[in-house]
């Protein structure tokens, strides 16, 4: 009887550990997705700024490009913060 209880406890512990590993893998995949979205967002904003500066004919136009890029980067940052917060709340 004692052996059966020990086997059941060991089995239950193994199930719990396996479930935790599954949660860790799922959380890692979500973290990786959020990180990649941030990188893609920053790359996109930089490419847009590059195109804008390339097309600019005046200093004011270049400054407008930089300002638009800063705004785009802020939006990416806010999206990242929101995504990280939603992950923490799960």
C-alpha positions in Angstrom: 0.0 0.0 0.0 2.8 2.4 0.9 4.5 1.6 -2.4 1.3 2.5 -4.3 1.0 5.8 -2.5 4.7 6.6 -3.2 4.1 5.7 -6.9 1.0 7.9 -7.1 2.8 10.9 -5.4 5.7 10.5 -7.8 3.4 10.3 -10.8 1.5 13.4 -9.7 4.7 15.3 -9.2 5.9 14.3 -12.7 2.6 15.5 -14.1 2.9 18.8 -12.3 6.5 19.3 -13.5 5.5 18.4 -17.1 2.6 20.9 -17.0 4.9 23.7 -15.7 7.4 23.0 -18.5 4.6 23.3 -21.0 3.6 26.7 -19.5 7.3 27.8 -19.6 7.5 26.8 -23.3 4.3 28.7 -24.1 5.5 31.8 -22.2 8.8 31.7 -23.9 7.2 31.5 -27.4 5.0 34.5 -26.5 8.0 36.5 -25.2 9.9 35.7 -28.3 6.9 36.8 -30.5 6.6 40.1 -28.6 10.4 40.8 -28.9 10.3 40.1 -32.6 7.3 42.4 -33.1 9.3 45.2 -31.4 12.3 44.6 -33.6 10.0 44.6 -36.7 8.3 47.8 -35.6 11.6 49.6 -35.1 13.0 48.4 -38.4 9.9 49.5 -40.2 10.0 53.0 -38.6 13.7 53.3 -39.5 13.0 52.3 -43.1 10.2 54.8 -43.3 12.5 57.5 -42.0 15.2 56.5 -44.5 12.7 56.8 -47.4 11.4 60.1 -46.1 14.9 61.6 -45.7 15.9 60.3 -49.1 12.9 62.1 -50.6 13.4 65.3 -48.5 14.4 68.4 -50.4 14.9 70.8 -47.5 16.2 70.8 -44.0 12.7 71.3 -42.6 11.6 68.2 -44.5 14.4 66.2 -43.0 13.4 67.4 -39.5 9.8 66.4 -40.2 11.0 63.0 -41.1 12.9 62.7 -37.8 9.9 63.9 -35.9 7.6 61.3 -37.6 10.2 58.6 -36.9 10.3 59.6 -33.2 6.5 59.3 -33.1 6.6 56.0 -34.8 9.2 54.7 -32.3 7.1 55.9 -29.4 4.1 54.0 -30.8 6.2 50.8 -31.1 7.4 51.3 -27.5 3.9 51.7 -26.2 2.8 48.6 -28.1 5.7 46.7 -26.5 4.8 47.9 -23.0 1.2 46.9 -23.6 2.2 43.4 -24.9 4.6 42.8 -22.0 2.0 43.9 -19.4 -0.6 41.6 -20.9 1.9 38.7 -20.7 2.7 39.5 -17.0 -1.0 39.4 -16.2 -1.5 35.9 -17.5 
